[in-house]
């Protein structure tokens, strides 16, 4: 069983990371920052459709500031959805601004509504944590998913990742009549491998979503991370393997029931091959990211020393022991996908 030891410590955006973000158009000036949103003067609890407290609060701003704040938020939305094309703003309204009161980082979630068709979308404004930024960038480059986000000073703006929260999917959807359990089990194996290769930790069921994708004959699934704070932070190997979180046991038990060990290994090799292909396609950008990450501090020496020993033992690869920081460990883990395609989680 994997257990997070302590509250995650956030790390500031370093000068090197900021240069990387500028180079790849992730550093974008926006008209409102996280601290600006803290100027609300009232709030009420937000309940879901069943009347249950979501532990988010809807916040309200002074009347003399609200118009300017909403305009700024629409400009931010246009930045992540249409590369700053403000022509999309005329049909948009800011319907609600929510604050997560239970999370470590206390993010704001903004609900945007299209006045023409009542369609809605969300985006988030958070305090920028270097760990999370590295996690978002690695997700964008090495997973099947693209991520829209921008950084301005100490604020991070992220798009909403659509899907059924993993814990709710396990509780309410997993045993529905139409669920293709074999494909679901396969996707969890592949998700487990993606997290382990790029060292994304804390992927219990509350930190990922499940996308249900109709195919021409069957239904398929995509499991997507939504929390990247534990990118290359913890010192224990099992934190980076979703299979060791008890919250994920129903998905793990599904795989044990429906797949042989040989089948699971085949899916692991398949995912590692796909990651290797993405590494080759995005080689220059990944190299730039690794150079930046290897000069940055996103964890503590104790965690670095523990993790490199764990991975050296697990893979039988002594080169992990030469790593001096988390960036070097991630680089070695990615390198293993290329030089040792037979290895898997």
NORLIN-V487262 format. One record per backbone hydrogen bond with DSSP energy under -0.5 kcal/mol. NH is the residue of the N-H (numbers start at 0). CO is the residue of the C=O. E is the energy in kcal/mol with one decimal. If there is no record, write none. Layout:
{{NH;CO;E} {NH;CO;E}}
This chain:
{{1;243;-2.6} {9;7;-0.6} {13;11;-0.5} {17;13;-2.3} {18;14;-1.9} {19;15;-2.0} {20;16;-2.6} {21;17;-2.1} {22;18;-2.4} {23;19;-1.8} {24;21;-1.5} {25;20;-3.3} {26;20;-1.4} {27;25;-0.8} {27;150;-1.4} {35;32;-0.6} {36;32;-1.1} {36;33;-1.0} {37;34;-1.0} {38;35;-1.4} {39;36;-0.6} {40;59;-2.3} {41;59;-1.2} {43;57;-2.1} {45;55;-2.5} {46;44;-0.5} {47;51;-2.6} {50;47;-1.8} {53;45;-2.6} {55;45;-0.5} {56;98;-2.5} {57;43;-2.5} {58;56;-0.5} {58;96;-2.9} {59;41;-2.7} {64;61;-2.0} {65;61;-2.0} {66;62;-0.7} {68;64;-2.3} {69;65;-2.8} {70;66;-2.1} {71;67;-2.3} {72;68;-2.2} {73;69;-1.9} {74;70;-1.8} {75;71;-2.1} {76;72;-2.2} {77;73;-2.1} {78;74;-1.3} {79;75;-1.5} {80;76;-1.9} {81;77;-2.1} {82;78;-0.6} {83;77;-2.3} {84;77;-0.6} {84;81;-1.7} {85;83;-1.0} {87;84;-1.2} {88;85;-1.7} {89;86;-0.7} {90;87;-0.9} {91;88;-2.0} {92;112;-2.4} {94;92;-0.9} {94;110;-2.3} {95;110;-1.2} {97;108;-3.1} {98;56;-3.2} {99;106;-2.6} {100;54;-1.6} {100;98;-0.8} {101;54;-0.5} {107;124;-2.5} {108;97;-2.8} {109;122;-3.2} {110;95;-2.8} {110;108;-0.5} {111;109;-0.6} {111;120;-3.1} {112;92;-2.7} {113;118;-3.3} {114;90;-3.5} {114;112;-0.6} {117;113;-2.1} {120;111;-2.5} {122;109;-1.5} {123;157;-2.8} {124;107;-2.2} {125;155;-2.9} {127;153;-2.6} {129;10;-3.1} {132;128;-2.1} {133;129;-2.6} {134;130;-2.2} {135;131;-2.8} {136;132;-2.4} {137;133;-2.5} {138;134;-2.2} {139;135;-2.2} {140;136;-2.0} {141;137;-2.8} {142;138;-1.6} {148;146;-0.6} {149;156;-2.2} {150;25;-2.9} {151;154;-2.5} {154;151;-2.6} {155;125;-3.1} {156;149;-2.9} {157;123;-2.2} {158;147;-2.1} {159;121;-1.1} {161;159;-0.7} {163;209;-2.5} {164;162;-0.6} {165;204;-0.5} {165;207;-3.1} {166;204;-1.2} {168;164;-2.7} {169;165;-2.5} {170;166;-1.7} {171;167;-3.1} {172;167;-0.6} {172;168;-2.0} {173;168;-2.1} {175;172;-1.8} {178;175;-1.4} {180;178;-1.2} {183;179;-2.1} {184;180;-2.4} {185;181;-2.3} {186;182;-2.3} {187;183;-1.9} {188;184;-1.9} {189;185;-2.0} {190;186;-2.7} {191;187;-2.7} {192;188;-1.8} {193;189;-2.3} {194;190;-2.3} {195;191;-1.8} {196;192;-2.5} {197;193;-1.8} {198;194;-0.7} {199;194;-2.4} {200;198;-0.6} {200;229;-2.2} {201;238;-1.6} {202;238;-0.6} {203;201;-1.4} {206;203;-2.5} {207;204;-0.7} {208;223;-2.6} {209;163;-2.6} {210;208;-0.5} {210;221;-3.1} {212;210;-0.6} {212;219;-3.0} {213;211;-0.6} {214;217;-3.1} {219;212;-2.9} {221;210;-1.8} {223;208;-2.5} {223;221;-0.5} {225;206;-2.4} {226;206;-1.0} {230;227;-1.1} {231;198;-2.5} {231;229;-0.7} {232;229;-0.7} {238;235;-1.3} {239;236;-2.0} {240;237;-1.6} {241;239;-0.5} {243;240;-2.3} {244;241;-1.7} {245;243;-0.5} {247;244;-1.9} {248;245;-1.7} {250;247;-1.0} {251;247;-2.0} {252;248;-3.4} {253;249;-1.4} {254;250;-1.8} {255;251;-2.3} {256;252;-2.0} {257;253;-2.1} {258;254;-2.4} {263;259;-2.3} {264;260;-2.4} {265;261;-1.9} {266;262;-1.9} {267;263;-2.2} {268;264;-2.6} {269;265;-2.2} {270;266;-2.2} {271;267;-2.3} {272;268;-2.2} {273;269;-1.8} {274;270;-2.4} {275;271;-2.4} {276;272;-1.9} {277;273;-2.0} {278;274;-2.6} {279;275;-1.8} {280;276;-2.1} {281;277;-2.6} {282;279;-1.0} {285;281;-2.8} {286;282;-2.7} {287;283;-2.2} {288;284;-2.3} {289;285;-2.8} {290;286;-2.5} {291;287;-1.9} {292;288;-2.8} {293;289;-2.4} {294;290;-0.5} {294;291;-1.0} {295;292;-1.2} {297;295;-0.6} {302;299;-0.7} {303;299;-2.2} {304;300;-2.8} {305;301;-2.1} {306;302;-2.6} {307;303;-2.4} {308;304;-1.4} {309;305;-2.3} {310;306;-2.7} {311;307;-2.0} {312;308;-2.3} {313;309;-2.6} {314;310;-2.6} {315;311;-1.2} {316;311;-1.4} {317;315;-0.5} {319;316;-1.4} {320;317;-1.5} {321;318;-1.1} {322;319;-1.7} {326;292;-0.6} {328;324;-1.7} {329;325;-2.7} {330;326;-2.4} {331;327;-2.2} {332;328;-2.5} {333;329;-2.6} {334;330;-2.5} {335;331;-1.9} {336;332;-0.7} {336;333;-0.7} {337;333;-0.8} {337;334;-0.8} {338;334;-2.4} {339;335;-2.4} {342;339;-2.0}}
